[in-house]
């Protein structure tokens, strides 16, 4: 079974769609795998803007330092993968913060 989207655009598996799942510290987050498109939407949600540079698309933030580079060929990025960790490092995110953005929940 593939990933589906809720009415809010959040990604989830069909088995738990429509159910409010609560963890100990808030709503339970979908943990991947994520595509390049999912990653792009998540960082755009936090204010990152696309800047063309070479073969890959880079994203710059108006107030944060550095850039995030995303390759369109990424199809299955999981939270433990070095690619996911690299995006966290480039963007200055904790793992949980990036998962929150990937689930369509803006950072405070």
N, C-alpha and C positions, 0 to 999 in steps of 0.2 A: 504494500500500500504506500502510495506517495504522500508527499506533504500537501496539505490543503491550507487555505487561508480563511480566517474568521472574517466577520463583518468589519472588524477594525483593521484588517490587513495583516494580522498577526499570523505567523506560521505555526502549524501544528499538525499532528497526525490525526487521522479520522477517528481513531478510537476514543479520544478524549475531547472531541470538539463539542462545544456547547455546554461543557461542564466547568464550573468554577473550581479550580483546584487550588487549594491553599496549602502552602508549606508552613513551617514554623515561623518564618520571617517574612511572609508575604506571599504573593502569587507565585506559583511554580512556573519557572521559565523553560521554554523549549530549548533544548541543548544541541540542536543541529542534526545532521550536517547542514551547512549553509552554502549558498552559491555566491558568486561574485556579485550578482544583482542584489541579493539580500544584504551583503556587506556594504554596497554602495548606498542603498536606501537608509541603512542604519547610521552611517556617518553623515549623510546629508541631513538627517533628523537632528543631529547635534551641531549643524552649522558649517560643515566642511563643504568647500566649493571645488568643482573640478578644474584642473589646470593641465593642459596637454603638454607632455614632455616625453619625447621619444616614442617608443612602441606602447608603453603602458600609460594609463591614466593616473595622474597624481591628484591628490586632494590637499588643499591648504585651508587652514582655519584662520579667520580674521584675528583672533586673539591668542591662539595657542602657537607654540613653536613647532617647527618641523613640518613634515608632510607624510601622508599615507599613500602608499602605492598599491593599487589593486589590478590584478591581471584578469581579463575577461574569461580566461580558460579555466579558472577555478570552479569546480563543480561540487566538491564535497569537503568543505573546511569544517573540522570539528574543534571544539574548545581546547583540547589537549594538543592539537597539531602545532608544529612550529610556525606555520603560516598565521594561525590565529594569535599566537603569542607575539609574533612580529607586528601585527596590526595593533595589538594592545600597547606594545612598546613605542611604536611610531606615533600613535595618537595620545599617549599618556593616560591610557585607561587601565583600570583594574579589570580582571576577567569578568567579574560580575557586572560591571558597568557596561561593557561591550555586549554581554548577553542581554542586558536590559534594553539597550538600543535595538538589538536584533529582534527583540520581541515587540517593538513598537512603543516602548515606554520611555518617554524623554527623561533625561537626567535632571535633577533638581538644581 
